Amino acid sequence: MPERNSAAVDFLLTRRSRPAKTLIAPAPDRAVIEVILQAGARTPDHGCLEPWRFIVLQGAALQRVAEQVGTRANALGKPVEQVEKACNSFANAPASIVVVSSPKVSEKVPEIEQTLSAGAVCLSVLNGALASGWGANWITGWMAFDRPLLQSAFNLQANEFVAGFVHLGTETVTPQERKRPVLDTITSWIDE
């Protein structure tokens, strides 16, 4: 029998994101964020293409992005409550890791596989933050896909998009457990 890592299994079976709006300062420092990024960079990556990269937002950068989000949301005619929610997700975040999907040209590894790897990076970053004791939440929203915003706020290339914004901070509340899938309704067992 393989050796069980009970602590890791227990963590995965009980992990719970912390709502971004409940995170406050302080945020993890650079040394802790680098460990969280290392956890993300250990994600499966067929062909070692590194089809993702990180942008870490802190301090004034979060305020700048919040302002750019507000300006763009207003230009798009978004409802006031959507504008406020989008702006506040950055303005109130103690820190944020932007996981950029950056697919590479490859005959061996299809783009969809690279995109899925970027999504896995988001989960690994999220779990790395939670396992380090910090509150964390992975969000996207229209801000992750709006080309003019992606270029102005993050200088992304035409083939890149944001796989996720992982907001980090100190948790103020432990959220209640939420409904989880019933395995029997989503699982097929095939043995012949």
N, C-alpha and C positions, 0 to 999 in steps of 0.2 A: 504494500500500500504506500502511496506517496505521503510525504509528510505534510500535514495540514498547517497552514498559517492561520490559526484561529482568530488572531487579532485582525488580520486583513479581511477575512471572510465576515467577521462580525461588523467591521466598519462598513463594508459594501452592503450588507443586509440591513443596515440601520441608517446609512447616510441620508442627509436631508439638506437640500439647498436652503439658504437663508434669504428671504425676500430682500431684494436690493434696497427697498425703501426703509428697511429696519437696520441697515448697516451704518455705523458711525465711526468717527476717528477714535483711536488711531488705526492706521492701516499697517500692514506688515512692512518692515523696512526692506531695503534693497537686498540684503543677504537672504532673507526669508523668501522674497519674491524670486530670487534666482533659483532657490531650491524648488519652488513651485513651477518655474519655467523648465527646470531640468526634468521634473516629473512629466510635464507636457511633451517634452522633446523625446521621451522614451516610448512614445506611441508607435504602434506598428506602421512601418513606412516601406512598402514594397519598392525595391530598387534603390533605397536610400536617397530618394529625390528631394527630401525635405520640402514637400509641396505646401508649406505653411511657414509663417513667421510671426513674430510678436511685436507689438507696440505697447509699451507700458506708459499709462497716463497717470500723472500725479500733479497735485497742486494747481498752478495756473493753467496747465494744459487741459485739465478737466473743465475749468471755467470757460476756456476758449472754445472747446468742443461743444459745451452746452449752448453757448451763444450762436455758434454756427448751426447747430441743430435747430435752434429756435428760428433763426433767419430762414433756413431752408424750409422748415415746416410751415411757416407763415406764407412763404412764396408758393408752396404747394396747396395752400388753402386748407390745411388740416384744422380740425375743430380745436378750440381753445384747450379743452381738457387733454387732448392728445399732444398738443404742443407742450403744455406744462409737464406732463408725465415724461415725455422724451427728454426735455431739458433737465428736469430734476434728476433723472437717472444718472446724468453725468455731473451736474452741479453739486449733488449731495453725496456722490461716491467718494470715499476716502482714497481709493485707487482703483484702476481698471486695467486689465490686460486685454488688449485687442488681439484676437487670434485671426490672422489674415490667411485666407485660403489663397495660395499662390501656386497653381498647378504648373508643372513643367512639361515641355514637349517630350513625349516618350512613346516609342513604338511598343514597348513592353508593358507599361503601366497605364491603363486608360484613365482619362480625366476623372471619371466618376469615382474610381478607387482612390484617387488623390484627394478628392473632395470629402469622401467618407473619412479619410485619415485626418483631415483638418477638423471634422466634427469630433473625432475621437480625441484629438488634442484638447479640444474645449473641455471634454469630460475629464480628461487626465489633469488639466490645470485646475478645474473645479474641485476634483477629489484631492489633489495635492494641497490646495488651500484649506479645505475642510479638515483633512488629516493633520494639518499643521496647527489646527486649533482656531483658525480664522473663519469668520463668516464669509460666505461667497455665494454669488448668484450668476448664472449664465443666461444672458438675454440676447435677443437679436432685435426684431422690429424692423420697421421700414428703414431705419437709419443704417442697417447693415447692408442694404442693397441699393440705396439711392446713389446712382453714379456720380452726379455732381457733388454731393456731400462727401462721398468717399474720396474723391480727388482733392477737394478743398481742405477737408479736415485731416486726412491721413496720407495724401499723396499716393494713392493706390494706382497701380497700373491697370490698363483696360481689362486684363484677364483675371484680376484679383477681386475678391469681395471679402467681407467680414463674416467669418464663420460664427463668431460670437464675441460679445463683450462680457468678460468675467469680472464683475465688480467685487472688490475685496474690502473688508473692514472688520470692525469689532461688532459682534452680534449683540443686539439688545433684547431679543426675545428668541426663545426656542420654539419654532413653529410646531403646531400639532401635526401628527402623522396624517398623511393624506391617503385617499383611496389608491390602492395599487391594483394592477391587473390580476385577474383570477387566472392562474397558469393554465388550467384545463380549457379555458375558452380561447387561448391564443397559442396552444401548443399541439402539434401533431407528432406522434411517435411512429416512426416507420422502421420496422425490423425485419421486413422480408421483401 
